[in-house]
Amino acid sequence: MRIKTIVIIIIAILLTIVLMQNTGPVTFKFLWATFVLSKLVMLAIMAVIAFVLGVLAGRPNKVQRLSDDFSERGFDGRNPNTLSDEDRDYLN
């Protein structure tokens, strides 16, 4: 098993333990409404919201494609030796 898989399993077990130990009713006020929910339900909702936000925050940005008319200055794809003299001096 990979370390990542083991960590995910441990977090899932700990989350399950916390959820099962908190099953009593709780009163929540949101704006003008009052809700009586189980702690289990509220913690599960918060866990799902936190997971979704974590996935959205952690995903990579979309790759932006260059237009077809883009060309790098002085780049010749057929000639692999396109370094300037200044670049050659720096590398040596």
C-alpha positions as CSV (number, residue, x, y, z in Angstrom):
1,M,0.0,0.0,0.0
2,R,1.1,3.5,-0.6
3,I,1.5,6.0,2.1
4,K,-1.2,8.2,0.6
5,T,-3.7,5.4,0.8
6,I,-2.8,4.6,4.4
7,V,-3.2,8.3,5.4
8,I,-6.6,8.4,3.6
9,I,-7.8,5.3,5.4
10,I,-6.6,6.6,8.8
11,I,-8.4,10.0,8.2
12,A,-11.6,8.2,7.2
13,I,-11.5,6.0,10.3
14,L,-10.9,9.1,12.6
15,L,-13.7,11.0,10.8
16,T,-16.0,8.0,11.3
17,I,-15.2,7.8,15.0
18,V,-15.8,11.5,15.5
19,L,-19.1,11.4,13.7
20,M,-20.3,8.3,15.7
21,Q,-19.4,10.0,19.0
22,N,-21.4,13.1,18.3
23,T,-25.0,12.1,17.6
24,G,-26.9,14.4,20.0
25,P,-29.3,17.1,18.8
26,V,-28.0,20.6,18.3
27,T,-30.0,23.8,17.5
28,F,-28.6,26.0,14.7
29,K,-29.7,29.4,13.7
30,F,-29.2,30.6,10.2
31,L,-30.5,34.0,9.4
32,W,-34.1,33.9,10.5
33,A,-34.5,30.1,10.5
34,T,-33.8,27.8,13.4
35,F,-32.8,24.2,12.7
36,V,-32.6,21.2,15.1
37,L,-30.2,18.7,13.6
38,S,-28.1,15.9,14.9
39,K,-24.4,16.7,15.4
40,L,-23.7,13.7,13.1
41,V,-25.6,15.3,10.2
42,M,-24.0,18.7,10.7
43,L,-20.5,17.3,11.0
44,A,-21.0,15.1,7.9
45,I,-22.3,18.2,5.9
46,M,-19.2,20.2,7.0
47,A,-16.9,17.4,6.1
48,V,-18.4,17.1,2.6
49,I,-18.2,20.9,2.1
50,A,-14.5,21.0,3.4
51,F,-13.6,18.1,1.0
52,V,-15.2,19.9,-2.0
53,L,-13.5,23.2,-1.2
54,G,-10.2,21.3,-0.8
55,V,-10.6,19.7,-4.2
56,L,-11.5,23.0,-5.8
57,A,-8.6,24.8,-4.2
58,G,-6.0,22.1,-4.9
59,R,-6.7,21.3,-8.5
60,P,-4.3,22.7,-11.1
61,N,-5.3,25.6,-13.3
62,K,-6.4,24.9,-16.8
63,V,-3.6,25.0,-19.4
64,Q,-3.8,28.0,-21.7
65,R,-3.0,27.1,-25.3
66,L,-0.9,29.5,-27.4
67,S,-2.5,30.7,-30.6
68,D,-1.4,29.2,-33.9
69,D,0.3,32.4,-35.0
70,F,2.7,32.4,-32.0
71,S,6.3,32.0,-32.7
72,E,9.3,32.4,-30.4
73,R,11.8,35.0,-31.5
74,G,14.7,33.4,-33.3
75,F,13.5,29.8,-32.7
76,D,14.1,27.4,-35.6
77,G,12.6,23.9,-34.9
78,R,14.7,22.3,-37.6
79,N,18.0,23.6,-36.2
80,P,18.7,22.3,-32.6
81,N,21.7,24.6,-32.2
82,T,19.9,27.9,-31.7
83,L,21.7,29.2,-28.6
84,S,23.1,32.7,-28.7
85,D,26.8,33.3,-28.1
86,E,25.8,34.9,-24.7
87,D,23.9,31.7,-23.7
88,R,26.8,29.5,-24.7
89,D,29.2,31.6,-22.6
90,Y,26.8,31.3,-19.6
91,L,26.5,27.6,-19.9
92,N,30.3,27.1,-20.2
